[in-house]
C-alpha cells in the first residue's frame, strides 16, 4: 500500500512541478467528475476483470514491511537447523507441535510429520508451488490490466466530454467545462497508468519473485529434513554462498 502512496505522491509532485513551470492555476487540473470516471472506472474494471481476491491480495503484498532477504534466510536456516536436531533426536513426530509462522512451511512440515518421504513431499510441495504461481500470475494480471484500463477509461471520459461539447455548441458557457472534462480524463488516465500502475507492477513483481524464491528454499529445506540430512547439508541447501570455501594449503619441501 505504501508503494501506491509513493507513486501517487510522485505523480502529484510532477504535476505540481509542471503547473508551477507553466504558471497555470492548480484548480484547472482538478475535476472530481473526471477523476471519478477514470479512477473509479479503472478500479471497477480491474476488479471485474481479475476478481476482488487477487486485487486485494496484491495490495496486501505491497503493504508488507520490506524484510532483508539475507536476514530472513538466516532465520529460516536457524529454524531448519533446530528442526533437524529435534527430528534426529526425538523423531519426526516430535515436530508435531513445533511452531512456524509461514503457512507454506507449516503445511509442508505437517506432511513430513505425517510420514511423507522425500519423494512424496517434493511432489506435494511442487504442486503447491504451482498453485502459488497461479495466485502470483493473477495478482500481476490485475496491475497489467490497470495499466491497460486507465488510458481506456480516460478515452471514455474524453468521448463523454466531446459529446457534451457537441451538445452545447449554442451555449458557450457549457463548452468550457465539457472540453475540460474531455482533456482532463485523458490526463488522469495517463497518470494512473504510467505514474501509478507501472511502478506498482514493478514493485509487485519483485515482491512476488522474492516470495517464490523463499518458498523454493523452504522446499529444499523440507526435502533435506525428510531424507534425514545433516546440519551442513541443510546449510548447503539454504545458504550455499554462506559456507566457507575450503582453503588449499601448500606445504613446501623445506
Secondary structure, 3 states (H helix, E strand, C coil): CHHHHHHHHHHHHHHHHHHHHHCCCHHHHCCHHHHHHHHHHHHHHHHHHHCHHHHHHHHHHHHCCCCCHHHHHHHHHHHHHHHHHHHHHHCHHHHCCCCCCCHHHHHHHHHHHCCCCHHHHHHHHHHHHHHHHHHHHHHHHHHHHHHHHHHHHHHHHHHHHHHHHHHCCCCHHHHHHHHHHHHHHHHHHHHHHHHHHHHHHHHHHHHHHHHHHHHHHHHHHHHHHHCCCCHHHHHHHHCCCCCCCCCCCCCCCC
